[in-house]
């Protein structure tokens, strides 16, 4: 096993439970290869998920993509960061692009699209995408996620209908 792989795996193993150990391992990994997209992606995740510094996270994700456009591990986290940062148009474009990449987990990306549509209160489109996901889903682990999305969107749709009828 290459030294960089050892440090990268150690960083991934420590994240998110030991941020100091994660950062130390990432520093070592990046000292061996400063263009390692998985390491840079993990830095972006730390800034987005732990520090809620979405602008810095976006910079790391953009840097990683600039090194390897086909680094599939980046897209779900980058899309999530864009949504949290309310960069909705950017998120929509990145989703569309990610869906064209060979090998991409389309269900995961489409779930991000459902979430985006939910945030934008486009419940009709969110339900349509959920229906599409259901037909292409091949993993039982996604079933509970799909169910939660359905429940939440149905609940919001009902609330919206009640407000209109008053």
N, C-alpha and C positions, 0 to 999 in steps of 0.2 A: 504494500500500500504506500502511495506517495505521501510525503510529509504533509503536503497541503490538504490532501483528503482526510488525513488523520485529524488535523486541526479543524477543518470544516465540519467533519462529523461530530467532533467534540462540541463545537459551537451549537450545532443543531440539536445535539443531545441535551445540552444545558438550557437551551431556550424553551420557555420563558422563565424557568424556575430559578436560574442563577444568572442574572444579567452580567455580573462582573466576570464570571467564568466564560460566559458567552462572548463578551467583548474581548477578553484576553485571547481566546482561541481565534476569533475573527482577525485580530491584529496579526497574529502569527500567519494565518492562512493568506491574508492579503499581502503580507511581506514576501511570500513565496510567489504569488501571482496577483497583482493589483487589479487585474481585469476579470477575476473570477466572478461570474454573474450570480452564482448562488450565494456567495459571501456578501456581495454588494446588496443583493435582494434581502438578505437577512438584516443587514444594517438598515435598509428602508423599513422593514417590518418593525424593528426596534423603535425607530423614530415615529412610526405611525401608531403602533399598537400600545407601546409603553409610555412614550413621551408626548404623544398626540401633537407632534410637530409635523403636520402633514406636508408643508412646503419642503422641508428638508427631506422627508421621506420620498416625495415626488422626484427630487433631484437624484437621489440614489437609484430609484427605479429607472429613471430616464438614462442615467449613466450605464446601468447594467444592460438595458436594451440597446444602447448605442454600441456596446461591445458584441452583443449577440441578439439579433432580432428574434431568433427562434429559441430563446431561453424560456421555455414554457412555464417554468416555476414562477416567473415574475408576474405574469398577467393577472391572476386572481387577486393578489395582494395590491397591485397597483390600481386595479379597478376599484377595489374596496376603499383605498385611500382617496381616490378621486371623488367617490360618492360621499364619504365622510367630510371631505373638504368642500363639498357643494360645487364641484367642477363637473356638473352634469353633462354638458355637451362633450367635454373631453372623455368622460366615462363612456358615453354612448359610442363615440368613435373608436375608442380602444376595444370595447366589447365587439364591435363589428369586425375590427381587424383580427382580434384574437380568435374569433370563430372561423377565420380562414386558414389558420395555422394547422398544418398537418401534425397529428399527434396530440392536439390540445384536448383536454377533458371538456367537451362541449357542454355537458350537463352543469358542471361547476360554473362555467362562464354564463350560461343561460340563467342560472340561479342568481348570479350577480345582476343580470338584466332585470329579472323579476323584482329584486330588491330596489333597483333604480326606479323602475316603474311605480313601485309601491311608494317610495319616497316622493315621487312626483304626483302621487294620487291618481295615476292612470291605472285604475284597478281592472278595467276591462282588458287592457293589453297585458297586464300582469297575469290575469287568469288564462288568457290565450297562450302565453308563453309556458305557463305551468302545465297546460294540457299537452303542449308540444314536448316538454321535458318528460312527462309521464310516459309518453309513447316511446321515447328513446332511452329511458333509464334502464340500466342493466345491473345496478348495484342496490341490494337491499338496504344498505346503509343510508342511501339517499331518501328512502321512503318516509322516514320520520321528519326529515327536513321539508320535503314536499308537503306533507300533511300539516306541518306548522305554518308554512306559507299560506296554504289554502285556508286554514282556520282564521289566521290573522287578517287576510285580505277579505274573506267573507264577513268578518266582524266589522271591518272598516266600511265595507259596502253597505251593510245593514244600517250602520250609524248615519251614513251619508243619505240613505233613503229616508230614514226617520226625520232628519233635519229638513229635507225637502218637503215632506208631507205636513210639517207643522206650519 
